[in-house]
Amino acid sequence: RKAYQASPSDSIYARLLYLEGKVDYHQGKHDSAYQRFNDATTFLPRFDSATYRMGELDLFIFARFDRALVHFQTLARNNPDNAEAILASAYCNQKLGAHEKAITQIDRFLLIRQEVGMAHYIKAISAQALDLEEIACANFLEAHRLKVPAALDSLNSYCGMSLNR
């Protein structure tokens, strides 16, 4: 509160709003947290941490996949090597049913980081939705190797059935 009264610069004001948003987030006040993160980006438009938090809230709390996608795409434009933004964009596209886009983004992510089981799992789910059996099974297998628990069920049910044909 004292920092706000000191008439800080826009940058400092944005960071104060971000910190308050983090407190609200951890207290389960998601609407208030979202608003504070949004306000922070008003004062500091390329505030990646606040943008990421809004995307995270839209994706995992509010299930607003289209809005989350915009936040993660903004992050990826600001920093093309931001692997987390690429992975989150792929997941948003998958949730929106844009499986081709999800696979393209996962492939881009895998160029940066290959040992992330969830990336392979997301790719497998989208490949399965597109009836790309070989790609789906190869990625379920890799996700399982990388310890993604859900991959084993998918590997057994989807790939096991396809292997019997």
C-alpha positions in Angstrom: 0.0 0.0 0.0 2.8 2.4 0.8 4.4 1.6 -2.6 1.2 2.6 -4.4 1.1 5.9 -2.5 4.7 6.7 -3.5 3.5 7.3 -7.1 5.6 4.7 -8.7 6.5 4.5 -12.4 4.2 2.4 -14.7 6.7 -0.4 -14.5 6.7 -0.5 -10.7 2.9 -0.1 -10.6 2.5 -3.0 -12.9 4.8 -5.2 -10.7 2.8 -4.2 -7.6 -0.4 -5.2 -9.3 1.1 -8.5 -10.4 2.2 -9.3 -6.8 -1.3 -8.5 -5.5 -2.6 -10.8 -8.3 -0.4 -13.6 -7.1 -1.6 -13.2 -3.6 -5.3 -13.3 -4.8 -4.5 -16.3 -6.9 -3.0 -18.3 -4.0 -6.0 -17.3 -1.9 -8.4 -18.7 -4.5 -9.7 -15.3 -5.6 -9.3 -16.1 -9.3 -11.5 -13.3 -10.7 -9.6 -10.7 -8.7 -6.3 -12.2 -9.6 -7.1 -12.2 -13.3 -8.2 -8.5 -13.1 -4.9 -7.5 -11.4 -2.8 -9.4 -13.9 -4.8 -7.7 -16.7 -4.3 -4.3 -15.1 -0.6 -5.0 -14.8 -0.4 -5.5 -18.5 -2.1 -2.2 -19.1 0.8 -0.5 -17.4 3.4 -2.8 -18.8 2.1 -4.3 -22.1 4.9 -6.9 -22.5 4.7 -8.1 -18.9 5.1 -11.8 -19.8 4.6 -13.2 -16.3 1.2 -11.5 -16.0 0.2 -12.5 -19.5 1.2 -16.1 -18.7 -0.9 -16.1 -15.5 -4.0 -14.8 -17.4 -3.5 -17.6 -19.9 -3.1 -20.1 -17.1 -6.3 -18.9 -15.4 -8.3 -18.9 -18.7 -7.0 -22.4 -19.5 -7.2 -24.3 -16.2 -9.7 -22.3 -14.0 -12.2 -20.6 -16.3 -12.0 -23.1 -19.3 -11.9 -20.1 -21.7 -9.6 -21.8 -24.2 -9.9 -19.2 -27.0 -8.9 -16.4 -24.6 -6.1 -18.6 -23.1 -4.8 -19.2 -26.7 -4.6 -15.5 -27.3 -2.4 -15.0 -24.2 -0.1 -17.9 -25.0 0.2 -16.8 -28.7 1.2 -13.3 -27.5 3.9 -14.8 -25.3 5.2 -16.9 -28.1 5.3 -13.9 -30.4 7.2 -11.9 -27.8 9.6 -14.8 -27.2 9.6 -17.4 -29.9 11.7 -19.8 -27.7 9.2 -19.7 -24.9 8.5 -23.5 -24.8 5.8 -23.3 -22.2 3.8 -20.8 -24.3 4.1 -23.1 -27.3 3.0 -26.2 -25.3 0.1 -24.3 -23.7 -1.0 -23.0 -27.2 -1.0 -26.6 -28.4 -3.1 -27.7 -25.5 -5.6 -24.8 -26.1 -5.9 -25.7 -29.8 -6.5 -29.3 -28.8 -9.3 -28.3 -26.4 -10.7 -26.1 -29.2 -10.7 -29.1 -31.6 -8.0 -27.7 -33.8 -5.9 -30.9 -33.7 -3.8 -30.1 -36.8 -2.6 -26.9 -35.2 -2.0 -28.7 -31.9 0.3 -31.2 -33.6 2.1 -28.5 -35.5 2.8 -26.6 -32.3 3.8 -29.7 -30.4 6.3 -30.5 -33.2 7.7 -27.0 -32.7 7.9 -27.5 -29.0 9.6 -30.9 -29.4 12.4 -29.1 -31.4 13.1 -27.2 -28.2 12.4 -29.8 -25.6 12.0 -33.5 -26.4 11.9 -35.1 -23.0 8.5 -33.7 -21.9 6.0 -36.6 -21.7 3.0 -34.3 -21.7 4.0 -32.9 -25.1 4.0 -36.4 -26.6 0.7 -37.2 -24.8 -1.0 -34.1 -26.2 0.3 -34.9 -29.7 -1.0 -38.5 -29.3 -4.5 -37.4 -28.3 -4.7 -35.0 -31.3 -3.3 -37.6 -33.7 -5.9 -40.1 -32.3 -8.7 -37.5 -33.0 -7.4 -37.3 -36.6 -7.2 -41.1 -37.0 -3.4 -40.9 -37.4 -2.9 -44.2 -35.7 0.9 -44.6 -36.1 1.6 -41.1 -34.9 -0.8 -41.5 -32.0 0.7 -44.9 -30.9 4.3 -43.8 -31.2 3.6 -40.7 -29.0 1.5 -42.7 -26.5 4.5 -45.0 -26.2 6.9 -42.1 -25.8 4.6 -40.4 -23.2 4.5 -43.7 -21.3 8.3 -44.0 -21.4 8.5 -40.5 -20.0 6.1 -41.5 -17.1 2.8 -39.9 -18.1 0.3 -42.1 -16.2 -2.6 -41.7 -18.6 -0.5 -42.9 -21.5 -0.6 -46.5 -20.5 -4.4 -46.8 -20.7 -4.4 -45.1 -24.0 -1.6 -47.3 -25.2 -3.4 -50.4 -24.2 -6.9 -49.5 -25.3 -6.2 -47.6 -28.5 -3.0 -49.0 -29.7 -3.6 -52.5 -28.4 -6.8 -52.7 -30.5 -5.1 -51.3 -33.5 -2.3 -53.8 -33.3 -4.7 -56.7 -33.5 -6.0 -55.6 -36.9 
